[in-house]
Amino acid sequence: MIIEIHGHLEGIMDTAMSGDGRLLALWNGENLEIWDVSAGKRLTSIEHTEQTSDTAEFNSDATQLVTFGGGAKSFVKIWDPRSGK
């Protein structure tokens, strides 16, 4: 086992792992938490206040995280997973 995360897991709907295995995204449809896998520490939390996300994916070098939400207010957002901006 590389990491075991406790707490902050209520309502987790899905996860995304960066291609290099360094970052882990956990989301509950409204909030994303980005974790540094090797350090076992949360780097940032991204709050979706306008819409909920259906899914999220890292780009190939883990410098961006894309979130998508469908429905009446469809959107695509691109985030810096380290800063949360």
CNS distance restraints for C-alpha pairs under 8 A (distance, minus, plus):
assign (resid   2 and name CA) (resid  37 and name CA) 7.38 0.50 0.50
assign (resid   2 and name CA) (resid  38 and name CA) 7.21 0.50 0.50
assign (resid   3 and name CA) (resid  37 and name CA) 6.37 0.50 0.50
assign (resid   3 and name CA) (resid  38 and name CA) 7.36 0.50 0.50
assign (resid   3 and name CA) (resid  40 and name CA) 6.09 0.50 0.50
assign (resid   4 and name CA) (resid  40 and name CA) 7.70 0.50 0.50
assign (resid   5 and name CA) (resid  40 and name CA) 7.50 0.50 0.50
assign (resid  10 and name CA) (resid  28 and name CA) 7.80 0.50 0.50
assign (resid  11 and name CA) (resid  28 and name CA) 5.28 0.50 0.50
assign (resid  12 and name CA) (resid  26 and name CA) 6.56 0.50 0.50
assign (resid  12 and name CA) (resid  27 and name CA) 5.44 0.50 0.50
assign (resid  12 and name CA) (resid  28 and name CA) 4.30 0.50 0.50
assign (resid  12 and name CA) (resid  29 and name CA) 7.82 0.50 0.50
assign (resid  13 and name CA) (resid  26 and name CA) 7.86 0.50 0.50
assign (resid  13 and name CA) (resid  27 and name CA) 6.07 0.50 0.50
assign (resid  13 and name CA) (resid  28 and name CA) 4.87 0.50 0.50
assign (resid  13 and name CA) (resid  29 and name CA) 6.72 0.50 0.50
assign (resid  14 and name CA) (resid  26 and name CA) 6.27 0.50 0.50
assign (resid  14 and name CA) (resid  27 and name CA) 5.92 0.50 0.50
assign (resid  14 and name CA) (resid  28 and name CA) 7.01 0.50 0.50
assign (resid  14 and name CA) (resid  55 and name CA) 7.58 0.50 0.50
assign (resid  15 and name CA) (resid  24 and name CA) 7.08 0.50 0.50
assign (resid  15 and name CA) (resid  25 and name CA) 5.48 0.50 0.50
assign (resid  15 and name CA) (resid  26 and name CA) 4.66 0.50 0.50
assign (resid  15 and name CA) (resid  27 and name CA) 6.44 0.50 0.50
assign (resid  15 and name CA) (resid  56 and name CA) 7.95 0.50 0.50
assign (resid  16 and name CA) (resid  24 and name CA) 5.79 0.50 0.50
assign (resid  16 and name CA) (resid  25 and name CA) 5.01 0.50 0.50
assign (resid  16 and name CA) (resid  26 and name CA) 6.73 0.50 0.50
assign (resid  16 and name CA) (resid  56 and name CA) 6.73 0.50 0.50
assign (resid  16 and name CA) (resid  57 and name CA) 6.02 0.50 0.50
assign (resid  16 and name CA) (resid  58 and name CA) 7.18 0.50 0.50
assign (resid  17 and name CA) (resid  21 and name CA) 6.04 0.50 0.50
assign (resid  17 and name CA) (resid  22 and name CA) 7.68 0.50 0.50
assign (resid  17 and name CA) (resid  23 and name CA) 5.90 0.50 0.50
assign (resid  17 and name CA) (resid  24 and name CA) 4.58 0.50 0.50
assign (resid  17 and name CA) (resid  25 and name CA) 6.34 0.50 0.50
assign (resid  17 and name CA) (resid  57 and name CA) 7.95 0.50 0.50
assign (resid  17 and name CA) (resid  58 and name CA) 7.30 0.50 0.50
assign (resid  18 and name CA) (resid  22 and name CA) 6.29 0.50 0.50
assign (resid  18 and name CA) (resid  23 and name CA) 5.28 0.50 0.50
assign (resid  18 and name CA) (resid  24 and name CA) 6.37 0.50 0.50
assign (resid  18 and name CA) (resid  57 and name CA) 7.90 0.50 0.50
assign (resid  18 and name CA) (resid  58 and name CA) 5.52 0.50 0.50
assign (resid  18 and name CA) (resid  59 and name CA) 7.53 0.50 0.50
assign (resid  18 and name CA) (resid  60 and name CA) 7.45 0.50 0.50
assign (resid  18 and name CA) (resid  61 and name CA) 7.63 0.50 0.50
assign (resid  18 and name CA) (resid  62 and name CA) 5.56 0.50 0.50
assign (resid  19 and name CA) (resid  58 and name CA) 7.49 0.50 0.50
assign (resid  19 and name CA) (resid  59 and name CA) 7.90 0.50 0.50
assign (resid  19 and name CA) (resid  60 and name CA) 6.05 0.50 0.50
assign (resid  19 and name CA) (resid  61 and name CA) 6.96 0.50 0.50
assign (resid  19 and name CA) (resid  62 and name CA) 6.95 0.50 0.50
assign (resid  20 and name CA) (resid  61 and name CA) 7.33 0.50 0.50
assign (resid  20 and name CA) (resid  62 and name CA) 7.55 0.50 0.50
assign (resid  21 and name CA) (resid  37 and name CA) 7.30 0.50 0.50
assign (resid  22 and name CA) (resid  36 and name CA) 5.95 0.50 0.50
assign (resid  22 and name CA) (resid  37 and name CA) 5.34 0.50 0.50
assign (resid  22 and name CA) (resid  38 and name CA) 6.52 0.50 0.50
assign (resid  23 and name CA) (resid  34 and name CA) 6.72 0.50 0.50
assign (resid  23 and name CA) (resid  35 and name CA) 5.58 0.50 0.50
assign (resid  23 and name CA) (resid  36 and name CA) 4.97 0.50 0.50
assign (resid  23 and name CA) (resid  37 and name CA) 5.61 0.50 0.50
assign (resid  23 and name CA) (resid  62 and name CA) 7.44 0.50 0.50
assign (resid  24 and name CA) (resid  34 and name CA) 5.71 0.50 0.50
assign (resid  24 and name CA) (resid  35 and name CA) 5.05 0.50 0.50
assign (resid  24 and name CA) (resid  36 and name CA) 6.62 0.50 0.50
assign (resid  24 and name CA) (resid  37 and name CA) 6.46 0.50 0.50
assign (resid  25 and name CA) (resid  32 and name CA) 6.45 0.50 0.50
assign (resid  25 and name CA) (resid  33 and name CA) 5.60 0.50 0.50
assign (resid  25 and name CA) (resid  34 and name CA) 4.63 0.50 0.50
assign (resid  25 and name CA) (resid  35 and name CA) 6.38 0.50 0.50
assign (resid  26 and name CA) (resid  32 and name CA) 5.64 0.50 0.50
assign (resid  26 and name CA) (resid  33 and name CA) 5.20 0.50 0.50
assign (resid  26 and name CA) (resid  34 and name CA) 6.61 0.50 0.50
assign (resid  27 and name CA) (resid  31 and name CA) 5.52 0.50 0.50
assign (resid  27 and name CA) (resid  32 and name CA) 4.41 0.50 0.50
assign (resid  27 and name CA) (resid  33 and name CA) 6.33 0.50 0.50
assign (resid  28 and name CA) (resid  32 and name CA) 7.02 0.50 0.50
assign (resid  29 and name CA) (resid  52 and name CA) 5.05 0.50 0.50
assign (resid  29 and name CA) (resid  53 and name CA) 4.78 0.50 0.50
assign (resid  29 and name CA) (resid  54 and name CA) 6.16 0.50 0.50
assign (resid  29 and name CA) (resid  55 and name CA) 7.80 0.50 0.50
assign (resid  30 and name CA) (resid  47 and name CA) 6.46 0.50 0.50
assign (resid  30 and name CA) (resid  48 and name CA) 5.03 0.50 0.50
assign (resid  30 and name CA) (resid  49 and name CA) 7.12 0.50 0.50
assign (resid  30 and name CA) (resid  51 and name CA) 7.23 0.50 0.50
assign (resid  30 and name CA) (resid  52 and name CA) 4.82 0.50 0.50
assign (resid  30 and name CA) (resid  53 and name CA) 6.21 0.50 0.50
assign (resid  31 and name CA) (resid  45 and name CA) 6.94 0.50 0.50
assign (resid  31 and name CA) (resid  46 and name CA) 5.63 0.50 0.50
assign (resid  31 and name CA) (resid  47 and name CA) 4.61 0.50 0.50
assign (resid  31 and name CA) (resid  48 and name CA) 5.57 0.50 0.50
assign (resid  32 and name CA) (resid  45 and name CA) 5.59 0.50 0.50
assign (resid  32 and name CA) (resid  46 and name CA) 4.92 0.50 0.50
assign (resid  32 and name CA) (resid  47 and name CA) 6.48 0.50 0.50
assign (resid  32 and name CA) (resid  48 and name CA) 7.84 0.50 0.50
assign (resid  33 and name CA) (resid  42 and name CA) 6.90 0.50 0.50
assign (resid  33 and name CA) (resid  43 and name CA) 7.65 0.50 0.50
assign (resid  33 and name CA) (resid  44 and name CA) 5.93 0.50 0.50
assign (resid  33 and name CA) (resid  45 and name CA) 4.38 0.50 0.50
assign (resid  33 and name CA) (resid  46 and name CA) 6.28 0.50 0.50
assign (resid  34 and name CA) (resid  42 and name CA) 5.84 0.50 0.50
assign (resid  34 and name CA) (resid  43 and name CA) 5.54 0.50 0.50
assign (resid  34 and name CA) (resid  44 and name CA) 5.40 0.50 0.50
assign (resid  34 and name CA) (resid  45 and name CA) 6.26 0.50 0.50
assign (resid  34 and name CA) (resid  81 and name CA) 6.43 0.50 0.50
assign (resid  34 and name CA) (resid  82 and name CA) 7.47 0.50 0.50
assign (resid  35 and name CA) (resid  40 and name CA) 6.86 0.50 0.50
assign (resid  35 and name CA) (resid  41 and name CA) 5.63 0.50 0.50
assign (resid  35 and name CA) (resid  42 and name CA) 4.20 0.50 0.50
assign (resid  35 and name CA) (resid  43 and name CA) 5.32 0.50 0.50
assign (resid  35 and name CA) (resid  44 and name CA) 7.30 0.50 0.50
assign (resid  36 and name CA) (resid  40 and name CA) 5.72 0.50 0.50
assign (resid  36 and name CA) (resid  41 and name CA) 5.45 0.50 0.50
assign (resid  36 and name CA) (resid  42 and name CA) 6.19 0.50 0.50
assign (resid  36 and name CA) (resid  43 and name CA) 6.32 0.50 0.50
assign (resid  37 and name CA) (resid  41 and name CA) 7.07 0.50 0.50
assign (resid  43 and name CA) (resid  82 and name CA) 6.30 0.50 0.50
assign (resid  43 and name CA) (resid  83 and name CA) 7.87 0.50 0.50
assign (resid  44 and name CA) (resid  81 and name CA) 7.49 0.50 0.50
assign (resid  44 and name CA) (resid  82 and name CA) 6.65 0.50 0.50
assign (resid  44 and name CA) (resid  83 and name CA) 6.67 0.50 0.50
assign (resid  44 and name CA) (resid  84 and name CA) 5.98 0.50 0.50
assign (resid  45 and name CA) (resid  84 and name CA) 6.59 0.50 0.50
assign (resid  46 and name CA) (resid  84 and name CA) 5.48 0.50 0.50
assign (resid  46 and name CA) (resid  85 and name CA) 7.84 0.50 0.50
assign (resid  48 and name CA) (resid  52 and name CA) 6.35 0.50 0.50
assign (resid  48 and name CA) (resid  53 and name CA) 7.76 0.50 0.50
assign (resid  51 and name CA) (resid  69 and name CA) 7.24 0.50 0.50
assign (resid  51 and name CA) (resid  73 and name CA) 7.43 0.50 0.50
assign (resid  52 and name CA) (resid  69 and name CA) 6.13 0.50 0.50
assign (resid  53 and name CA) (resid  67 and name CA) 6.12 0.50 0.50
assign (resid  53 and name CA) (resid  68 and name CA) 5.40 0.50 0.50
assign (resid  53 and name CA) (resid  69 and name CA) 4.46 0.50 0.50
assign (resid  53 and name CA) (resid  70 and name CA) 7.78 0.50 0.50
assign (resid  54 and name CA) (resid  67 and name CA) 7.51 0.50 0.50
assign (resid  54 and name CA) (resid  68 and name CA) 5.78 0.50 0.50
assign (resid  54 and name CA) (resid  69 and name CA) 4.84 0.50 0.50
assign (resid  54 and name CA) (resid  70 and name CA) 6.83 0.50 0.50
assign (resid  55 and name CA) (resid  67 and name CA) 5.80 0.50 0.50
assign (resid  55 and name CA) (resid  68 and name CA) 5.55 0.50 0.50
assign (resid  55 and name CA) (resid  69 and name CA) 6.99 0.50 0.50
assign (resid  56 and name CA) (resid  65 and name CA) 6.71 0.50 0.50
assign (resid  56 and name CA) (resid  66 and name CA) 5.41 0.50 0.50
assign (resid  56 and name CA) (resid  67 and name CA) 4.29 0.50 0.50
assign (resid  56 and name CA) (resid  68 and name CA) 6.36 0.50 0.50
assign (resid  57 and name CA) (resid  65 and name CA) 5.65 0.50 0.50
assign (resid  57 and name CA) (resid  66 and name CA) 5.35 0.50 0.50
assign (resid  57 and name CA) (resid  67 and name CA) 6.72 0.50 0.50
assign (resid  58 and name CA) (resid  62 and name CA) 5.38 0.50 0.50
assign (resid  58 and name CA) (resid  63 and name CA) 7.54 0.50 0.50
assign (resid  58 and name CA) (resid  64 and name CA) 5.85 0.50 0.50
assign (resid  58 and name CA) (resid  65 and name CA) 4.44 0.50 0.50
assign (resid  58 and name CA) (resid  66 and name CA) 6.29 0.50 0.50
assign (resid  59 and name CA) (resid  63 and name CA) 6.70 0.50 0.50
assign (resid  59 and name CA) (resid  64 and name CA) 5.59 0.50 0.50
assign (resid  59 and name CA) (resid  65 and name CA) 6.31 0.50 0.50
assign (resid  59 and name CA) (resid  66 and name CA) 7.55 0.50 0.50
assign (resid  62 and name CA) (resid  81 and name CA) 7.72 0.50 0.50
assign (resid  63 and name CA) (resid  80 and name CA) 6.17 0.50 0.50
assign (resid  63 and name CA) (resid  81 and name CA) 6.69 0.50 0.50
assign (resid  63 and name CA) (resid  82 and name CA) 7.91 0.50 0.50
assign (resid  64 and name CA) (resid  78 and name CA) 6.39 0.50 0.50
assign (resid  64 and name CA) (resid  79 and name CA) 5.49 0.50 0.50
assign (resid  64 and name CA) (resid  80 and name CA) 4.94 0.50 0.50
assign (resid  64 and name CA) (resid  81 and name CA) 6.00 0.50 0.50
assign (resid  65 and name CA) (resid  78 and name CA) 5.65 0.50 0.50
assign (resid  65 and name CA) (resid  79 and name CA) 5.03 0.50 0.50
assign (resid  65 and name CA) (resid  80 and name CA) 6.30 0.50 0.50
assign (resid  65 and name CA) (resid  81 and name CA) 5.92 0.50 0.50
assign (resid  66 and name CA) (resid  76 and name CA) 6.89 0.50 0.50
assign (resid  66 and name CA) (resid  77 and name CA) 5.64 0.50 0.50
assign (resid  66 and name CA) (resid  78 and name CA) 4.50 0.50 0.50
assign (resid  66 and name CA) (resid  79 and name CA) 6.28 0.50 0.50
assign (resid  67 and name CA) (resid  76 and name CA) 5.68 0.50 0.50
assign (resid  67 and name CA) (resid  77 and name CA) 5.24 0.50 0.50
assign (resid  67 and name CA) (resid  78 and name CA) 6.48 0.50 0.50
assign (resid  67 and name CA) (resid  79 and name CA) 7.97 0.50 0.50
assign (resid  68 and name CA) (resid  74 and name CA) 7.49 0.50 0.50
assign (resid  68 and name CA) (resid  75 and name CA) 5.72 0.50 0.50
assign (resid  68 and name CA) (resid  76 and name CA) 4.56 0.50 0.50
assign (resid  68 and name CA) (resid  77 and name CA) 6.56 0.50 0.50
assign (resid  69 and name CA) (resid  73 and name CA) 7.55 0.50 0.50
assign (resid  69 and name CA) (resid  74 and name CA) 5.25 0.50 0.50
assign (resid  69 and name CA) (resid  75 and name CA) 5.32 0.50 0.50
assign (resid  69 and name CA) (resid  76 and name CA) 6.66 0.50 0.50
assign (resid  70 and name CA) (resid  74 and name CA) 4.27 0.50 0.50
assign (resid  70 and name CA) (resid  75 and name CA) 6.67 0.50 0.50
assign (resid  79 and name CA) (resid  84 and name CA) 6.27 0.50 0.50
assign (resid  79 and name CA) (resid  85 and name CA) 5.56 0.50 0.50
assign (resid  80 and name CA) (resid  84 and name CA) 5.50 0.50 0.50
assign (resid  80 and name CA) (resid  85 and name CA) 5.49 0.50 0.50
assign (resid  81 and name CA) (resid  85 and name CA) 7.51 0.50 0.50
